[in-house]
Amino acid sequence: MKTTILILVFSSLCCSMFSQGPTLTKQNTGPQPGDVFVGLYADTTGISIGASGANHLWDYSNLIIGATKNEEDYTTNDTSGFPAATASYYYSAGMENVIKVDTAEYSVLGELNHPVPYMAPVTTMIYSYPQKIFSYPFNFSDEITNPFVGLILPYYQSIPATYRNGISATFADGWGTLLLPSKTFTNVLRVKIIEDYTDSIVTTNPPHDTLMNVHKEQYLWYDGINKNPLLKILLTPGINNKIIKSILVAEGFNGINNLSDCKIEFNLYPNPADNHSMLTVTTTERVIVSISILDMTGIEMVKLTAQTFNLGTSFVPIDFGTLPGGLYFVKCESSLGSVVKKIILR
C-alpha cells in the first residue's frame, strides 16, 4: 500500500532576492491566533529527502498531489494552563500543541490530548523546559540544540503521571532552488528538525518505567515570505517501528498566509468563541470593508454594516447572535481584496 505525502499549497508565492536563503523571523515563520494553514496529501512513492548544503537544487516537480486536505488552525483554545502561550493548534487526531511565538523564539510549551476534538483534554503535558524550534533571527548554517522536559498531568486520578525527557535540534542545513509541480522557488532555506524523546511512567521501583522511545525528523523549506513552509517532509514512527513518510508543500492555496500580497488582513479573538468575538482589521490604506458571516456551504448567514477603516489596525466587536454552535467563516471584502477566516462557535 502506498503511503501519502502532505502537500500544502498557497497563492501568489514570491521569491526572496537575498543570497544564502532568507532570514527566518517571527513575521515569516511565527503562527499567530487566526492563522489557518491548509494542505493536500500526495503520493510519496520514490520521494527522497534530498541533499543539504549551499546553492542546492531540490526537484519535486513530479509530485502527484491528491485531493485530501490537512488543516492547522491556530487559536488560543486551551492555553489557560500555559501563561506564556500565544497560540495552540491540532497537529493530529485529538492532539494539540501549545506554542509561544515572540520576536526572540518559537517554542512548544506542551501538548493536550483530546479524545473528542475541542472538548476538555484528558491529559495535559506541560514542559518545564520548553522545546525550542527557532531562535530568531535564524539563518543558513545556524543550529539550535536544547533539552525539553515535560510532565503529563492526567485528568483522571487513576491514571499515573508520565514524564517526557527529550532533545530537540534545529539546523538550517541548506539553501537553493526548490522545484514544485506548479512553480520554481529560488533562494529558499531548508530547515531540519530532529526530536528524540522518552516517555516514562512513574512507578515506585524502579522510579520510572519506559513506555516508549520516539525519534522524529522534519525537513522544511521556507521562502521568507509565507509563514508556512513551501515543502515539509516528515519522518515519524509507526506500528512495529515502521517509519511513515509524509510531505507538506505550500504553493497557492491560502492567500491569508501570503505576507507580501495581503493589503487587508484580519484576526479573530477568541477563536473558538461563544457568541462574541473581536475582529482586528489591518489595511494598507483608508478603505470601506464589508464583513459577513458564512456557513460551511458558503451561504451568507449575517451581513454587518460596511465600515470605513483608516490605514493601520482597527478593532470591531462581532455578535454572532443566535447562530447555533458549529463551524463558520468570516469574510472581509474591500477594494483591496477579500480575506476569509474560519471561526468555531461553541
C-alpha positions in Angstrom: 0.0 0.0 0.0 1.3 3.4 -0.9 1.9 6.0 1.8 1.0 9.6 1.2 2.6 13.0 1.0 1.1 16.0 2.6 1.3 19.0 0.3 0.5 22.5 1.4 -0.4 24.9 -1.4 -0.6 28.8 -1.2 -1.3 31.5 -3.6 1.0 34.2 -5.1 4.3 33.0 -3.7 7.2 35.2 -4.4 10.9 34.5 -4.4 13.4 36.2 -2.0 16.3 38.1 -3.6 18.7 37.5 -0.7 21.6 35.1 -1.0 22.2 32.2 1.3 18.5 31.8 1.8 16.0 34.1 3.7 16.4 35.1 7.3 13.6 33.5 9.4 11.8 35.7 11.9 8.6 35.8 13.9 6.9 37.6 11.0 7.6 35.0 8.3 7.5 31.7 10.4 5.6 32.5 13.6 2.0 31.4 13.6 -0.5 33.7 15.4 -4.1 33.2 16.5 -6.3 33.2 13.4 -3.8 31.8 11.0 -5.0 28.8 9.0 -2.7 26.6 7.1 -4.3 24.3 4.6 -2.6 21.4 2.8 -3.1 18.5 0.4 -1.8 14.9 0.6 0.1 13.4 -2.3 1.8 10.1 -3.2 5.2 9.6 -1.6 6.4 6.9 -4.0 10.1 7.5 -4.9 10.3 10.7 -2.9 13.6 11.3 -1.0 14.7 14.0 1.4 17.4 15.4 -0.9 20.8 16.8 -0.1 21.9 19.5 2.3 24.4 22.3 1.5 24.6 25.6 -0.2 23.1 26.5 -3.6 21.4 23.1 -3.9 18.6 22.2 -6.4 15.7 20.2 -4.8 13.5 18.8 -7.6 10.0 17.8 -6.5 8.3 18.9 -9.7 6.9 15.4 -10.3 4.9 15.2 -7.0 1.4 13.7 -7.6 -1.0 15.7 -5.5 -4.2 14.2 -4.1 -7.5 15.7 -3.0 -7.4 15.0 0.8 -6.9 18.2 2.8 -4.9 18.8 6.0 -5.5 21.9 8.1 -3.8 23.6 11.0 -5.9 26.3 12.8 -4.0 28.5 15.3 -6.2 29.6 18.2 -6.0 30.4 21.9 -8.4 27.5 22.6 -6.7 25.7 25.5 -3.8 28.0 26.6 -5.1 28.9 30.0 -2.7 26.4 31.7 0.2 27.9 29.9 0.8 31.6 31.0 3.4 32.2 28.3 1.4 30.7 25.4 0.5 32.7 22.3 -1.5 30.1 20.4 -2.4 26.4 20.1 -3.1 24.1 17.2 -4.2 20.5 16.5 -1.4 18.6 14.8 -3.1 15.1 14.7 -6.4 13.5 15.8 -7.1 14.7 19.3 -3.6 16.1 19.9 -3.0 19.8 20.3 0.4 21.6 20.7 0.6 24.8 22.8 3.2 27.3 21.5 4.9 30.6 22.3 6.0 32.8 19.4 7.7 36.2 20.0 10.4 38.2 18.4 13.1 36.0 20.1 11.9 32.5 19.6 9.3 29.9 18.6 8.8 27.3 21.3 6.5 24.4 22.1 5.3 24.7 25.7 3.4 21.4 25.9 0.5 19.4 24.4 -3.0 18.4 25.2 -4.8 15.1 24.4 -8.5 15.5 23.4 -10.2 12.1 22.7 -13.1 14.3 21.4 -11.7 17.3 19.4 -12.5 20.7 21.1 -13.7 19.0 24.3 -11.8 19.2 27.6 -8.4 17.4 27.4 -7.9 14.1 29.2 -4.2 14.7 29.7 -2.0 17.8 29.7 1.7 17.7 29.0 3.4 20.7 30.5 7.1 21.3 29.6 9.2 22.6 32.4 11.9 23.1 29.8 10.1 24.1 26.5 11.1 22.7 23.1 12.7 25.5 21.2 12.0 25.3 17.4 13.5 28.6 16.3 15.7 31.3 17.9 15.2 34.4 15.8 16.7 35.6 13.6 17.6 32.2 12.0 19.9 31.9 9.0 21.7 29.4 6.9 24.1 27.2 8.9 22.5 28.2 12.2 21.8 25.5 14.7 19.8 25.1 18.0 20.0 22.1 20.3 18.1 22.1 23.6 16.6 19.6 26.1 12.9 19.6 26.7 11.3 18.0 29.8 7.6 17.5 30.5 5.1 16.0 32.9 1.8 14.6 31.8 -1.0 15.6 34.3 -3.9 13.1 33.7 -7.5 14.3 34.0 -8.4 11.1 35.8 -6.6 10.4 39.1 -6.5 6.7 38.4 -4.0 7.3 35.6 -0.4 7.6 36.7 1.7 10.6 35.8 4.1 10.3 32.9 7.4 12.1 32.3 8.9 13.1 29.0 12.6 13.7 28.5 14.0 14.7 25.1 16.4 16.6 22.9 15.4 18.8 20.1 17.7 20.1 17.4 17.0 22.5 14.6 19.5 23.0 11.7 19.4 25.5 8.8 21.2 22.9 6.7 20.7 24.1 3.1 19.6 26.8 0.7 19.0 26.9 -3.0 16.2 26.4 -5.5 13.0 24.4 -4.9 11.0 22.9 -7.9 7.4 22.1 -7.1 4.8 21.0 -9.6 3.4 24.4 -10.4 6.3 26.8 -9.7 10.1 27.2 -9.1 11.2 29.0 -6.0 14.7 30.4 -5.9 16.7 31.2 -2.7 14.8 29.1 -0.2 16.1 27.9 3.1 15.9 24.3 4.2 15.5 23.6 8.0 16.0 20.2 9.6 14.3 19.5 12.9 15.1 16.3 14.9 13.2 15.2 18.1 14.3 12.3 20.3 12.4 11.7 23.5 11.4 9.1 26.0 8.1 8.8 27.8 8.2 7.1 31.2 5.5 6.2 33.6 6.1 7.0 37.3 6.4 3.9 39.4 7.9 3.1 42.9 10.6 0.6 42.0 12.2 1.4 39.6 11.2 5.1 39.8 10.5 5.3 36.0 9.4 2.6 33.6 9.9 3.4 30.0 6.7 3.5 27.9 8.3 4.4 24.5 11.2 6.0 22.8 10.4 8.3 19.8 12.5 9.7 17.0 11.0 12.2 14.6 12.6 14.2 11.7 11.2 17.1 9.7 12.6 18.9 6.7 11.1 22.3 5.9 11.7 24.6 3.0 10.9 28.4 3.7 10.9 31.3 1.2 10.9 34.1 3.9 7.5 35.3 2.6 4.9 32.7 3.7 4.7 31.6 7.3 4.1 28.0 6.4 6.9 26.1 4.7 6.7 25.6 0.9 7.5 21.9 1.5 7.6 19.7 4.6 8.9 16.2 4.6 8.1 14.3 7.8 9.5 11.0 9.1 7.6 9.7 12.0 7.4 6.3 13.8 4.6 3.9 13.0 3.5 0.5 14.1 6.3 -2.1 14.6 8.9 0.8 14.3 8.0 1.3 10.6 8.9 4.8 9.5 6.0 6.8 8.0 6.9 9.4 5.4 4.7 12.3 4.5 5.2 15.7 2.8 3.7 19.1 3.1 4.1 21.7 0.3 3.0 25.3 0.0 2.0 26.7 -3.4 -1.1 28.6 -4.0 -3.8 27.6 -1.5 -4.4 30.2 1.1 -3.8 33.9 0.5 -4.1 34.8 4.1 -0.6 33.4 4.6 1.0 35.5 1.9 2.7 38.4 3.7 3.8 40.3 0.6 0.4 40.4 -1.3 -2.1 40.9 1.5 -3.3 44.5 1.6 -6.1 43.7 4.1 -5.7 41.3 7.0 -7.8 40.4 10.0 -7.7 38.1 13.0 -10.5 36.9 15.3 -10.2 36.5 19.1 -11.2 34.4 20.9 -11.5 31.5 18.4 -13.3 29.2 19.3 -15.9 31.7 20.6 -19.2 31.7 22.4 -21.4 34.3 20.8 -19.0 37.3 20.7 -15.6 37.8 19.1 -13.2 40.7 18.4 -12.2 41.4 14.8 -8.8 43.0 14.3 -8.6 44.6 10.8 -5.3 45.8 9.3 -5.3 47.7 6.0 -2.6 49.5 4.0 -4.9 52.5 3.2 -8.2 54.0 4.0 -10.9 51.7 2.7 -14.6 50.6 3.1 -14.8 47.0 4.3 -17.9 44.8 4.1 -18.0 42.0 6.8 -20.2 38.9 6.5 -20.6 35.5 8.3 -21.0 32.4 6.1 -21.9 28.9 7.0 -19.9 25.8 5.9 -21.5 25.8 2.4 -20.7 29.5 1.8 -24.3 30.8 2.4 -24.3 34.2 4.0 -25.9 34.0 7.5 -25.1 37.5 8.8 -24.1 40.7 7.0 -22.7 43.5 9.1 -22.9 47.2 8.1 -20.0 48.2 5.8 -17.4 50.3 7.7 -14.6 52.7 6.7 -11.2 51.7 8.1 -8.2 54.0 8.2 -4.7 52.9 7.4 -3.4 50.7 10.2 -5.2 48.5 12.7 -8.8 48.8 13.9 -11.0 46.7 16.3 -14.6 45.6 15.6 -16.7 43.5 18.1 -18.8 40.8 16.4 -22.0 39.5 17.8 -22.9 36.1 16.4 -26.4 36.4 17.8 -28.5 33.2 17.8 -26.3 31.3 15.4 -26.0 27.7 16.6 -22.6 26.2 17.5 -20.5 24.9 14.7 -18.0 26.0 12.0 -18.4 29.3 10.2 -16.4 31.7 8.0 -15.9 35.4 8.5 -15.3 37.3 5.2 -13.9 40.8 4.8 -14.3 42.3 1.3 -12.9 45.6 0.1 -11.4 47.2 -3.0 -8.0 45.9 -1.7 -9.2 42.3 -1.9 -11.1 39.8 0.3 -9.9 37.6 3.1 -11.8 34.7 4.7 -11.1 33.0 8.0 -12.7 30.2 9.9 -14.2 30.5 13.4 -15.8 27.9 15.6 -18.8 28.8 17.7 -19.3 26.7 20.9 
